[in-house]
């Protein structure tokens, strides 16, 4: 473990996070309470209630996540051009808040497919402008902590949601459709909080007139430096092996974790992600994002192999805890690295490309994983993911380093 650098006795006290960061943190808390009340149950809902299979699951998650990520590219570029981000954030959360409860009315697999695509479309519209808004609202020396706090609140909501779902199903067993409908309540609270409390940060003038024109008129890639594209290429390779987490829930069910315990397993997973993100976000500000990303991707490869070789339900609980640590290491680090590699006036577009790279790989990732799982079993599917993660980590280790600036942490 890297030692913490000594703090100067006359160093300034830690500044509180900006208002917008705190507002978006609580928004993510409420939104993920709604989302994660139902997400760990959707694979079983698809397979046992709607009559789908694991191939359907891979197709649904792949198309939904790919469409979402491509929308992030569009919305990020548009928010740069318009110099307004709040409207995209509100619209995205509103669309998801409408789509989620309607899943309770689904009667066929394609109904779930359509509603899941709408839900993820909402995420696609909001995510890049939201991440850019966080970066715009936060001083450079606090961005790791800001993204760590936001992800921590997101995962805290994802911890609370499954607990509420488990309690609901304990009192009303089998009432999945009603549970889906109840997600309307936190969805309403999310939109109300955004409208009342989120502020548009002051627009920063572009460094050159051409920069703003390029961001607004086209999805320019020539304006970003080579290191940014190297990082996105390694991220896309990693994502090809990073299929939907819904398959981990399928694996848990295979090894004996019951439907009643699946929400609690998901809760434990997100509790680790939430607490880990707070710590890792501060670590990013001290040591930079590179070592955490590299450690996280290598950890992912080991964990995926362990999922393939697991043989008992109790092992799944430990693996979900370890998988939560992987997310804690990588989530604030990856977003901080994006903010470091691009100019401020193009952060919306950059976060769009960041999420777009994930999206391009998401559909084949889940489709390939689902096909391997269905035809050849867990070892082939999880082994595929572990191999690509190890290869991506090797390429990321070769990412050229940024010339150190006196006031910033080197990427």
C-alpha positions in Angstrom: 0.0 0.0 0.0 1.3 3.5 -0.8 2.0 5.6 2.3 0.0 8.8 2.8 2.1 11.9 2.2 2.8 14.0 5.3 0.5 16.9 5.7 2.0 20.3 6.3 0.9 21.8 9.7 0.1 25.1 8.0 -1.8 23.5 5.1 -5.3 24.9 4.6 -8.3 23.0 6.0 -10.2 20.8 3.7 -12.9 22.8 1.9 -16.5 21.6 1.8 -17.8 20.2 -1.5 -19.7 22.6 -3.7 -23.5 22.9 -3.5 -24.1 21.3 -6.9 -22.0 18.3 -6.0 -24.0 17.7 -2.8 -27.3 18.2 -4.6 -26.4 15.7 -7.4 -25.2 13.3 -4.7 -28.6 13.3 -3.0 -30.3 13.0 -6.4 -28.2 9.9 -7.2 -29.1 8.6 -3.7 -32.8 8.8 -4.4 -32.5 7.6 -8.0 -30.6 4.6 -7.1 -33.0 3.7 -4.3 -35.6 3.4 -7.1 -33.3 1.7 -9.6 -31.8 -0.9 -7.3 -35.1 -1.8 -5.7 -35.8 -3.7 -8.9 -32.5 -4.3 -10.8 -31.4 -7.4 -8.8 -34.8 -8.9 -9.4 -35.1 -8.2 -13.2 -33.1 -11.2 -14.3 -35.4 -13.6 -12.4 -38.5 -11.5 -13.5 -37.4 -11.9 -17.1 -36.7 -15.7 -16.8 -39.4 -16.9 -14.4 -42.3 -14.5 -15.0 -41.9 -13.3 -18.6 -40.5 -16.5 -20.0 -37.1 -15.2 -21.3 -33.7 -16.7 -21.1 -30.0 -15.7 -20.6 -29.6 -14.8 -24.2 -32.5 -12.4 -24.0 -30.9 -10.9 -20.9 -27.7 -10.3 -22.7 -29.5 -8.7 -25.6 -31.6 -6.5 -23.4 -28.7 -5.2 -21.3 -26.4 -4.9 -24.3 -28.7 -2.8 -26.4 -29.9 -0.7 -23.5 -26.4 0.1 -22.3 -25.1 0.7 -25.8 -27.9 3.1 -26.7 -27.4 4.8 -23.3 -23.7 5.4 -23.9 -24.1 6.7 -27.5 -26.7 9.2 -26.1 -24.1 10.3 -23.6 -21.8 11.3 -26.5 -24.6 13.4 -28.1 -25.8 15.0 -24.8 -22.3 15.9 -23.7 -21.5 17.6 -27.0 -24.9 19.5 -26.9 -24.3 20.7 -23.4 -20.9 22.1 -24.4 -22.5 23.9 -27.4 -25.4 25.3 -25.4 -23.3 26.1 -22.3 -26.2 24.7 -20.4 -26.2 21.3 -18.6 -29.0 21.3 -16.1 -31.8 20.8 -18.7 -30.2 17.6 -19.8 -29.8 16.3 -16.3 -33.5 17.0 -15.5 -34.7 15.5 -18.7 -32.7 12.3 -18.2 -33.8 11.7 -14.7 -37.4 12.4 -15.6 -37.4 9.8 -18.5 -36.0 7.1 -16.2 -38.4 8.0 -13.5 -41.3 7.3 -15.9 -40.0 4.1 -17.5 -39.1 2.2 -14.3 -42.5 1.9 -12.7 -44.1 0.9 -16.0 -42.0 -2.3 -16.0 -44.5 -3.6 -13.5 -47.0 -3.8 -16.4 -44.8 -5.8 -18.7 -46.2 -9.1 -20.0 -43.6 -10.3 -22.6 -39.8 -10.1 -22.8 -40.0 -7.4 -25.5 -42.0 -5.2 -23.2 -39.1 -5.3 -20.7 -36.7 -4.7 -23.6 -38.5 -1.5 -24.6 -38.8 -0.2 -21.1 -35.2 -1.0 -20.1 -34.0 0.9 -23.3 -36.1 3.9 -22.2 -34.7 3.8 -18.7 -31.1 3.6 -20.0 -31.9 6.4 -22.5 -32.6 8.6 -19.6 -29.3 7.7 -18.1 -27.6 8.5 -21.5 -29.2 11.9 -21.7 -28.1 13.0 -18.2 -24.8 11.4 -17.4 -22.2 13.3 -19.5 -23.7 16.7 -18.7 -24.0 15.8 -15.1 -20.3 14.7 -14.8 -19.2 17.8 -16.7 -21.4 19.9 -14.3 -19.6 18.3 -11.3 -16.2 19.0 -12.8 -17.3 22.6 -13.7 -18.5 23.2 -10.2 -15.4 21.8 -8.4 -11.8 23.1 -8.0 -9.2 20.8 -9.7 -7.7 19.8 -6.3 -11.1 18.5 -5.1 -12.3 16.6 -8.2 -11.3 13.2 -6.9 -13.2 13.8 -3.7 -16.2 15.2 -5.6 -16.6 12.2 -8.0 -15.9 9.9 -5.1 -18.7 11.5 -3.0 -21.1 11.4 -6.0 -20.4 7.7 -6.6 -20.6 7.0 -2.9 -24.1 8.5 -2.6 -25.1 6.6 -5.8 -24.0 3.4 -4.2 -25.6 4.2 -0.8 -28.9 4.5 -2.7 -28.1 1.2 -4.3 -27.6 -0.2 -0.8 -30.8 1.1 0.6 -32.9 0.1 -2.5 -32.4 -3.7 -2.2 -33.0 -3.6 1.6 -36.4 -1.9 0.9 -37.1 -4.5 -1.8 -36.2 -7.4 0.5 -38.5 -6.0 3.3 -41.3 -5.5 0.8 -41.0 -9.1 -0.5 -40.8 -10.4 3.0 -44.2 -8.8 3.8 -45.7 -9.3 0.4 -44.1 -12.3 -1.3 -44.2 -12.5 -5.0 -45.6 -9.0 -5.5 -42.9 -8.0 -8.0 -45.1 -5.9 -10.2 -46.3 -3.8 -7.3 -42.7 -3.3 -6.2 -41.8 -2.0 -9.7 -44.8 0.5 -9.6 -43.6 1.9 -6.2 -40.4 3.2 -7.8 -42.5 6.1 -9.0 -42.2 7.8 -5.6 -38.4 8.4 -5.4 -38.5 9.3 -9.1 -40.9 12.2 -8.3 -38.6 13.3 -5.5 -35.5 13.3 -7.8 -37.1 15.7 -10.3 -38.4 18.0 -7.6 -35.0 18.3 -6.0 -33.2 19.0 -9.3 -35.7 21.7 -10.2 -35.5 23.4 -6.8 -31.8 23.1 -5.9 -29.5 22.5 -8.8 -27.8 25.6 -10.2 -26.2 26.1 -13.6 -22.5 27.0 -13.0 -21.1 30.1 -14.7 -20.1 29.3 -18.3 -16.3 29.3 -18.8 -15.2 31.1 -22.0 -13.5 28.8 -24.5 -9.7 29.0 -24.7 -10.1 29.8 -28.5 -13.1 30.6 -30.6 -12.4 27.5 -32.7 -12.6 25.2 -29.7 -16.1 26.1 -28.9 -17.1 26.0 -32.5 -15.7 22.5 -32.8 -17.4 21.3 -29.7 -20.7 22.6 -30.9 -20.7 21.8 -34.6 -19.4 18.2 -34.6 -18.2 15.4 -32.4 -14.6 16.4 -33.0 -11.9 13.9 -32.0 -8.9 15.8 -33.3 -9.2 18.4 -30.5 -8.2 15.9 -27.8 -4.6 14.8 -27.2 -3.3 11.3 -28.0 -3.3 10.2 -24.3 -7.1 10.7 -24.1 -7.7 8.4 -27.0 -5.2 5.8 -25.7 -7.1 5.7 -22.5 -10.5 5.3 -24.3 -9.1 2.5 -26.4 -7.9 0.6 -23.4 -11.3 1.3 -21.6 -13.2 -0.1 -24.6 -11.1 -3.2 -24.6 -11.7 -3.7 -20.9 -15.4 -3.1 -21.4 -15.6 -5.9 -24.0 -15.0 -8.3 -21.1 -17.1 -6.3 -18.7 -20.6 -7.7 -19.3 -23.7 -6.7 -17.4 -23.6 -7.3 -13.7 -27.0 -9.0 -14.1 -25.0 -12.1 -15.1 -23.4 -12.1 -11.7 -26.9 -12.3 -10.2 -27.7 -15.2 -12.5 -24.5 -16.9 -11.3 -25.5 -16.3 -7.7 -28.9 -17.9 -8.3 -27.2 -20.9 -10.0 -25.1 -21.5 -6.8 -28.0 -21.4 -4.5 -28.7 -17.7 -3.5 -32.5 -17.4 -3.2 -34.7 -14.7 -4.6 -35.3 -13.3 -1.1 -31.5 -13.0 -0.5 -30.6 -11.6 -3.9 -31.6 -8.0 -2.9 -29.5 -8.4 0.3 -26.5 -9.6 -1.7 -26.9 -6.6 -4.0 -27.2 -4.3 -0.9 -23.9 -5.7 0.5 -22.2 -5.1 -2.9 -23.3 -1.5 -3.0 -22.4 -0.8 0.6 -18.8 -1.8 -0.2 -18.9 0.4 -3.3 -20.3 3.4 -1.4 -17.8 3.4 1.5 -14.9 2.5 -0.9 -15.7 5.3 -3.3 -15.4 7.9 -0.5 -11.9 6.6 0.5 -10.7 6.0 -3.1 -11.8 9.5 -4.2 -9.5 11.1 -1.7 -6.8 8.7 -2.7 -7.1 9.9 -6.3 -6.5 13.5 -5.2 -3.3 12.4 -3.4 -1.7 9.8 -5.8 -3.4 10.4 -9.1 -5.8 8.2 -11.0 -3.4 5.8 -12.8 -2.4 3.4 -10.0 -6.0 2.9 -8.9 -7.3 2.2 -12.4 -4.5 -0.3 -13.0 -5.0 -2.1 -9.7 -8.7 -2.2 -10.2 -8.6 -3.7 -13.7 -6.1 -6.4 -12.5 -8.4 -7.1 -9.5 -11.3 -7.5 -11.9 -9.5 -10.2 -13.8 -8.9 -12.2 -10.7 -12.5 -11.8 -9.4 -14.0 -12.9 -12.7 -12.0 -16.1 -12.7 -13.1 -16.7 -9.1 -16.8 -16.3 -10.1 -16.2 -19.1 -12.7 -14.6 -21.4 -10.2 -17.0 -20.8 -7.3 -19.0 -23.8 -6.2 -21.1 -22.7 -3.2 -23.4 -19.8 -2.3 -21.2 -18.5 0.6 -18.4 -17.9 -1.8 -20.6 -15.6 -3.9 -21.0 -13.3 -0.9 -17.2 -12.8 -0.6 -16.8 -12.3 -4.4 -19.5 -9.6 -4.4 -17.6 -7.8 -1.7 -14.4 -8.0 -3.7 -16.2 -6.9 -6.8 -17.4 -3.8 -4.9 -13.8 -2.9 -4.1 -13.0 -3.1 -7.8 -15.6 -0.4 -8.6 -14.4 1.8 -5.7 -10.9 1.8 -7.1 -11.9 2.6 -10.6 -15.0 4.8 -10.7 -13.7 8.1 -9.3 -10.2 7.5 -10.8 -11.5 7.1 -14.4 -13.6 10.2 -14.3 -10.9 12.3 -12.7 -8.5 11.1 -15.4 -10.9 12.3 -18.1 -11.2 15.7 -16.5 -7.4 16.0 -16.4 -6.9 15.1 -20.0 -9.2 17.6 -21.7 -9.8 21.4 -21.7 -12.6 22.7 -19.5 -14.8 23.9 -22.3 -14.9 20.4 -23.8 -15.6 18.3 -20.7 -19.2 17.5 -21.8 -17.9 16.2 -25.1 -15.1 14.3 -23.4 -17.4 12.6 -20.9 -19.6 11.8 -23.8 -16.7 10.1 -25.6 -15.8 8.4 -22.3 -19.2 6.9 -21.9 -19.5 6.3 -25.7 -16.5 4.1 -25.6 -18.1 2.0 -23.0 -21.3 1.9 -25.0 -19.7 0.8 -28.2 -18.3 -2.2 -26.4 -21.3 -2.9 -24.1 -23.6 -4.6 -26.7 -21.0 -7.1 -27.9 -19.8 -7.6 -24.3 -23.1 -8.7 -22.9 -24.1 -10.5 -26.1 -20.9 -12.5 -26.3 -20.9 -13.2 -22.6 -24.5 -14.4 -22.7 -23.8 -16.7 -25.7 -20.7 -18.2 -24.1 -22.6 -18.7 -20.8 -25.6 -20.3 -22.5 -23.5 -22.6 -24.8 -20.3 -23.4 -22.9 -20.9 -22.5 -19.3 -19.5 -20.2 -16.6 -15.8 -20.9 -17.1 -15.8 -19.9 -20.8 -17.8 -16.7 -20.1 -16.0 -15.4 -17.1 -12.6 -16.5 -18.5 -13.3 -14.4 -21.5 -13.9 -11.3 -19.3 -10.8 -12.0 -17.2 -8.6 -12.3 -20.2 -9.7 -9.0 -21.8 -9.3 -7.2 -18.4 -5.7 -8.4 -18.1 -4.9 -7.3 -21.6 -6.5 -3.9 -21.1 -4.5 -3.4 -17.9 -1.3 -4.1 -19.7 -2.0 -1.6 -22.4 -3.1 1.0 -19.9 0.2 0.6 -18.1 1.8 1.9 -21.3 -0.2 5.1 -21.3 2.3 8.0 -21.6 2.5 10.2 -18.5 1.5 13.8 -18.5 4.2 16.4 -17.9 3.7 17.3 -14.2 2.3 20.8 -13.4 3.2 22.4 -10.1 -0.3 22.6 -8.8 -1.8 19.4 -10.1 -1.5 15.7 -9.5 0.1 14.0 -12.4 -2.2 11.7 -14.4 
